[in-house]
Amino acid sequence: MSIKLFVGLGNPGTEYQATRHNAGFWWVDALARELKLTLAPERGYHGLVARGSASGQTLWLLEPQTFMNLSGKSVAALARFYKIRPEEILVAHDELDVVPGQAKLKFGGSHAGHNGLRDIHAQLGTGDYWRLRLGIGHPGVKAEVIDWVLQKPAPEQRAAMEDCIQRTLQAVPALLAGEMDKATLIVHTSKPPRPKPARPQQA
């Protein structure tokens, strides 16, 4: 089963643009640049949409503009219209339980309290879709999570996340071909740390 709809989750508006909760938007923005597609407002789907083709098949990019907790309204509207099945949808989103610079690809499962996923579950009537979980790290205290996701990451975290986005985009051809094991391997393989320079030998 290949991916036909790539969804990035986030909140619309310039004040949220650089916040951790918008990691999904960053990923889809990067994918649009890679495919030379332009996301444009589509009122019928409550979001920014681009349609293109790659590897001989049609694909859609979507960034819901409904605010995070109503993301499913947008996803379900486009998926229903184009008869895209849940298992043909990939949702890129911020993930507290993964460190910045890493990502995880998974199919199905619970929404784990993520408001965007919660609404997509409700609107699609199932959790059987793919998720690209982009690590944003955890503040360490549950009470601080809301502030954490709505803050900008530190520069080194943002740089690690940008590197991760570029690396995980390499999985897109496999996702389009339905080669999910190959895509998973690409997503889960992070670059090895740079070797430390050797210390000069003491004479």
C-alpha positions in Angstrom: 0.0 0.0 0.0 1.6 3.2 -1.1 1.2 6.7 0.4 -1.0 9.1 -1.6 -1.6 11.9 0.9 1.2 13.5 3.0 -0.2 15.6 5.8 1.8 18.0 8.0 0.3 19.0 11.3 0.7 22.5 12.9 -1.1 25.7 13.8 -1.7 28.4 11.2 -0.4 32.0 11.7 3.0 33.6 11.9 3.1 33.5 15.7 3.2 29.7 15.6 5.4 29.2 12.5 8.6 28.5 14.3 7.2 26.6 17.3 7.8 22.9 18.0 4.1 22.0 17.4 4.6 23.0 13.8 7.3 20.4 13.0 4.8 18.6 10.7 4.3 21.8 8.6 8.1 22.1 8.4 8.3 18.6 7.0 5.6 19.1 4.3 7.1 22.5 3.4 10.4 20.8 2.8 8.7 18.0 0.8 6.9 20.7 -1.4 10.3 22.4 -2.1 11.8 19.0 -3.0 9.0 18.2 -5.4 8.8 21.8 -6.7 5.1 22.1 -5.6 3.3 25.1 -4.3 0.9 24.8 -1.4 -2.2 26.9 -2.0 -5.4 27.5 0.1 -8.3 25.2 -0.7 -11.4 26.2 1.2 -13.1 22.9 0.6 -10.4 21.1 2.4 -9.8 23.7 5.1 -6.1 23.8 4.4 -3.1 24.4 2.1 -3.0 21.8 -0.6 -0.6 20.8 -3.4 -1.2 18.1 -6.0 1.6 16.6 -7.9 3.0 13.4 -9.3 6.1 11.4 -8.5 7.2 7.9 -9.5 4.3 7.8 -11.9 1.5 8.4 -9.3 -0.6 11.2 -8.1 0.0 12.5 -4.6 -1.3 15.3 -2.4 0.3 17.4 0.2 -1.9 19.0 2.9 -1.4 21.4 5.8 -4.7 21.8 7.7 -5.4 25.4 8.6 -8.0 24.6 11.2 -5.7 24.7 14.2 -4.2 21.5 15.6 -7.2 20.2 17.5 -9.5 20.2 14.4 -6.9 18.7 12.0 -9.1 15.7 11.2 -11.8 17.9 9.5 -9.3 18.9 6.8 -7.7 15.4 6.4 -11.1 13.6 6.2 -12.5 16.2 3.7 -9.6 15.7 1.2 -9.3 11.9 1.8 -13.1 11.4 1.2 -13.2 13.5 -1.9 -10.3 11.7 -3.6 -11.2 8.3 -2.1 -7.8 8.0 -0.3 -7.9 5.2 2.2 -6.5 5.7 5.8 -3.6 3.3 5.1 -2.6 5.6 2.2 -2.2 8.6 4.4 1.0 9.7 6.2 0.7 12.3 9.0 4.0 14.1 9.9 3.7 15.5 13.5 5.8 16.6 16.5 6.6 13.9 19.0 7.5 14.5 22.6 8.9 11.0 23.2 11.5 11.2 20.5 14.6 13.5 20.8 15.2 16.3 18.4 17.1 15.0 15.3 15.4 11.6 15.3 12.2 10.4 13.8 10.1 7.3 13.9 7.7 5.8 11.3 4.8 3.8 12.6 1.5 2.5 11.4 -1.7 2.6 13.6 -1.8 2.7 17.3 -3.3 5.3 19.7 -3.1 9.1 19.4 -1.1 9.2 22.7 -2.8 12.4 23.7 -1.7 14.4 20.6 -4.6 16.7 19.8 -4.1 16.6 16.1 -4.0 12.8 15.9 -6.9 12.6 18.2 -9.1 14.5 15.8 -7.8 12.6 12.8 -8.7 9.4 14.6 -12.2 10.7 15.2 -12.8 12.0 11.7 -11.4 9.0 9.8 -13.0 6.6 12.3 -9.8 4.7 12.6 -6.2 5.0 13.8 -5.0 2.9 10.8 -2.9 5.5 9.1 0.9 6.1 9.0 2.6 8.6 11.2 6.0 10.2 10.9 6.9 11.2 14.4 9.4 14.0 14.4 11.2 14.3 17.7 10.9 17.5 19.6 12.0 16.1 23.0 10.2 16.4 26.3 10.5 19.2 28.9 10.6 16.5 31.6 7.5 17.7 33.5 4.1 17.0 32.2 2.7 20.3 33.4 5.2 22.1 31.1 4.2 20.2 27.9 1.7 22.8 26.6 4.2 25.7 26.9 7.0 23.5 25.5 5.2 22.6 22.2 4.2 26.2 21.7 7.8 27.5 22.1 10.5 27.8 19.6 13.2 25.1 19.9 16.8 26.2 20.9 18.9 26.8 17.8 20.8 23.6 18.1 17.6 21.6 18.5 16.1 23.4 15.4 19.3 22.5 13.4 19.0 18.9 14.5 15.3 18.8 13.5 16.1 20.4 10.1 18.8 17.7 9.5 16.3 15.1 10.4 13.7 16.5 8.0 16.2 16.4 5.1 17.2 12.9 6.0 13.7 11.5 6.3 12.7 13.1 3.0 15.0 10.4 1.5 12.3 7.9 2.5 9.6 9.5 0.2 10.4 7.4 -2.9 10.0 4.2 -0.8 6.8 5.6 0.7 5.4 6.3 -2.7 6.4 2.8 -3.9 4.7 1.1 -0.9 8.1 -0.2 0.3 7.4 0.5 4.0 10.2 -1.6 5.4 12.7 0.3 3.3 11.1 3.6 4.3 11.2 2.6 8.0 14.9 1.8 7.7 15.8 5.1 6.2 13.7 7.1 8.8 15.1 5.1 11.8 18.8 5.3 10.7 20.2 8.5 12.1 23.6 9.7 11.1 26.5 8.4 13.2 28.0 11.2 15.4 31.1 12.8 14.0 34.3 11.3 15.3 36.1 13.5 17.8 39.4 14.8 16.6 42.3 12.7 17.8 44.3 14.2 20.6 47.9 14.9 19.7 50.2 12.3 21.3 52.2 13.4 24.3 55.9 13.2 23.6 
